[in-house]
Amino acid sequence: MTELRSEKSIIDQAEENLLHVYNRYQAVLDHGEGVYLYDVNGKKYLDFYAGIAVSALGYHYPGFDEAVKAQVDKLLHTSNYYYNEPAAEAAEKICKVSGMTRVFFTNSGTEAVEGAIKIARRYGFNKDGQHDHEIIAMRHSFHGRSMGALSVTGNDHYQEPFLPMIGNIRFADFNDLDSVKALVNDRTVAIIMESFQGEGGIYPATKEFAQGVRKLCDDNDLLLILDEIQCGMGRTGTMFYYQQLGIQPDVVTIAKALGCGLPVGAFAVSDRAATLVPGDHGTTYGGNPLVCAAACKVFDIFEQDHILENVNEVGAYLYDRLEEVAARHKDVVIDHRGKGLMQGIELNVSAGAAVAKALDHGLILISAGANIIRFIPPLVIKKEHVDEMIPILDQILTEIK
Ligand SMILES: *Cc1c(COP(=O)(O)O)cnc(C)c1O
C-alpha cells in the first residue's frame, strides 16, 4: 500500500538530508500536465519557468514520453567505448540546426562549458606549445558552478569562497566592444560569452557588439565560444540566438532544453575548433542512449509541430502584454526587455518576494539577479496562458508596492 505523505514530512526529510545550498520555495511538486504543475496537495500552478528553461515541451507532450519509454525498454547506457544510434542521430541533428560540424555530449551545462574551455586551451597549445594563454569572459555572465565554468562566470560573490579560480581569465563588459578589445593581446586564445545573458538579468547581445566580437576573433585568430545553454534551443524564436545576431561561433554550448528534462548537454564545434583528440576528454554517462533518444525526439517535435513559430507568435504577444503591465505599474517596474519566450521585468523592489507571492497565487516564476522577474515558460505556451498569467502578475505587483 502506498502511504500518502504530507507536504511537511517531505520538506522536513529534504531539509534534514539534502545539503543546504538552496533556499527552496515551500512547495513539493508532484506532477505536471501541459504547462501546469501540481504539488502534493493537488494545488495547480501555471508554469512560467519551465524548471529554469528546461521543460520546453511542458509536461507529457504527445509522443515525447513514449519515445523515452521505448528507449528505457531497449538500452539505457553503453559508455562511449561503443557506438549507439541515438547519440549518432542526435549529434547529426545538432550539427544541422547549429551549423557546427562536431558534437561532444555532456551531462549538464557546466560540463559543456568545461569542454569549451579545454577546446580553447588546446587551441592555444596547438599553436605554440605554451601554457600562458588567456580567455576573455564577460562580467555578470553565468556559465555554471564547476571550477572551470565558475572561473569564466563574472560574479565575485559566486567565486570568492572558492578562490583561486583557474588562471588567465580576463573580464570585459558585455555589450561594450572597446572593453573587450582592450584585453586582447598575443596570449589571448578565446572569448566566451552568452549570446543573451540569462542569470545576469535578461540582456541580449546587441548585433553590433556580437558582430564586433566575431570580427575581433577573426582578426586575432581567437575562438568565439557562445554559451546558448539558456537562450538556445528555440527560446528566442530561432534555434540559436546567434542566428539572429548574424554570426556563427566556433564553439557553442547547449543544455537545458536539449533533453526537455532528461539531463543532457553538449558542446558543438566548427572544424577549426575541433582541437581535442583521443585521450584529451571523456565522460562515462555523456551521450548515453536514453538522453540522446530524448534529444532526438525534441528535435523531431520542434520541426513537426513548428515550435519556433509558436515561440515567435506567443513571444510577441507576451512582449506586448508585459509592456502594458510595465505601463500600469510604473511605480515598481523600471524596465521590460527580452525576446521570444525569454523576457524579464526589472523592479525597484526584490524580485524574490514577488516570485514567492506568485506561488501563493498559483503561478511559478523565477527571478534573475536581485530584482528582475524572468519569464521563461515552456515553449508550447499559448496566448491564453499569457492571458491567465497577466492578471496574477498585476495583482502581485500591486501587493508588493
Ligand atoms: C544554466 C546555465 C549553465 C549551467 O548549466 P547546468 O546544467 O546548471 O550546469 C551555463 N550557462 C548558462 C547560460 C546557463 O543558463
The ligand as an SDF file (V2000), in Angstrom:
LIG
                    3D

 15 15  0  0  0  0  0  0  0  0999 V2000
   22.1160   27.0440  -16.5930 C   0  0  0  0  0  0  0  0  0  0  0  0
   23.2820   27.5980  -17.3110 C   0  0  0  0  0  0  0  0  0  0  0  0
   24.5500   26.9900  -17.2450 C   0  0  0  0  0  0  0  0  0  0  0  0
   24.8380   25.8120  -16.3500 C   0  0  0  0  0  0  0  0  0  0  0  0
   24.1110   24.6830  -16.6930 O   0  0  0  0  0  0  0  0  0  0  0  0
   23.9430   23.4860  -15.6160 P   0  0  0  0  0  0  0  0  0  0  0  0
   23.1820   22.4460  -16.3670 O   0  0  0  0  0  0  0  0  0  0  0  0
   23.2000   24.0540  -14.4490 O   0  0  0  0  0  0  0  0  0  0  0  0
   25.2890   23.0240  -15.2420 O   0  0  0  0  0  0  0  0  0  0  0  0
   25.5660   27.5310  -18.0020 C   0  0  0  0  0  0  0  0  0  0  0  0
   25.3630   28.5940  -18.7970 N   0  0  0  0  0  0  0  0  0  0  0  0
   24.1600   29.2000  -18.8830 C   0  0  0  0  0  0  0  0  0  0  0  0
   23.9920   30.3740  -19.7980 C   0  0  0  0  0  0  0  0  0  0  0  0
   23.0850   28.7410  -18.1290 C   0  0  0  0  0  0  0  0  0  0  0  0
   21.8980   29.3660  -18.1880 O   0  0  0  0  0  0  0  0  0  0  0  0
  1  2  1  0
  2  3  1  0
  2 14  2  0
  3  4  1  0
  3 10  2  0
  4  5  1  0
  5  6  1  0
  6  7  2  0
  6  8  1  0
  6  9  1  0
 10 11  1  0
 11 12  2  0
 12 13  1  0
 12 14  1  0
 14 15  1  0
M  END
$$$$
